[in-house]
Amino acid sequence: MKRIKILSALLCLTTVCSFAGCSANTPANTASSSTEETSTASSEETSSSSSGSAAVTMVDKTEGSRVNIFFERINFLEGFDTFEVTSSDLIGDNWADSFSTTTAGDDASPQLSWKAVEGAASYVVYMFDQFGTPVIHWLSNGITDTELPTGWAPKSEYIGPVRHADKTAHPYVIYVVALKSPVEKAPGDFYNGNYKFEEKILDLDTDGKGNKGNIISYGRLVGYYAGEENPDPSEWVAWVTGD
């Protein structure tokens, strides 16, 4: 009887682990890693970029994959034209440790680069923790550069993520918005939850004179960061998806 109970417990554990490691689609505009790299990465493994300058704690974004996919697909500017944004601090599906406020991080804003957008007078940069109600971790307005090195943002405009109480990998999404005319204030509450932000961000499309069509295009990046591995994300999946 004891042997039967042990075998049953092992079978249940295998099922949970298989769920936590199932594959998920790579987000649009996100540097992708191979299936083999994703499946073998663990929350304790570290790697570096090709230049060897960006250490990263590898986390499996497929942890609670249906929850992550649900949130990462929310696009606040869907329908506008897009351009490519890249970051040397995005390694596979993971952000480099340097962007966090953890003991492994430097609380440094990620490196960003993009080609100048024709007609753009300035750019606005956002970074959200997009797991649930979006929390703004980076909000910089009136940018004219198209190359932002690691740590570019001042502390008044950037606060990196801390360890997550839910122990789940969160999608951190960056938007770079190209504007025809600068705006005095970019919408959003810095380092706070932003309920219905999909409605507020559209204020960028109106210039200081009340003219519509101020957003030319935008770039978007998605990467993950987590504190500790969540061995059983099923409760989060059920809560978000209703299953």
VENZI-V558272 format. One record per run of one state. SS is the DSSP state (2 for helix, 1 for strand, 0 for the rest). FROM is the first residue (numbers start at 0). LEN is the number of residues. If there is no record, write none. Layout:
BEGIN
ss: <SS:SS>
from: <FROM:FROM>
len: <LEN:LEN>
END
This chain:
BEGIN
ss: <0:2:0:2:0:1:0:1:0:2:0:1:0:1:0:1:0:1:0:2:0:1:0:1:0:1:0:1:0:1:0:1:0:1:0:1:0:2:1:0:1:0:1:0:2:0>
from: <0:1:20:34:40:45:47:55:57:64:72:80:82:85:86:89:91:93:95:96:99:111:113:121:129:134:143:146:148:157:158:169:179:189:190:192:193:196:205:206:211:212:214:225:233:241>
len: <1:19:14:6:5:2:8:2:7:8:8:2:3:1:3:2:2:2:1:3:12:2:8:8:5:9:3:2:9:1:11:10:10:1:2:1:3:9:1:5:1:2:11:8:8:2>
END
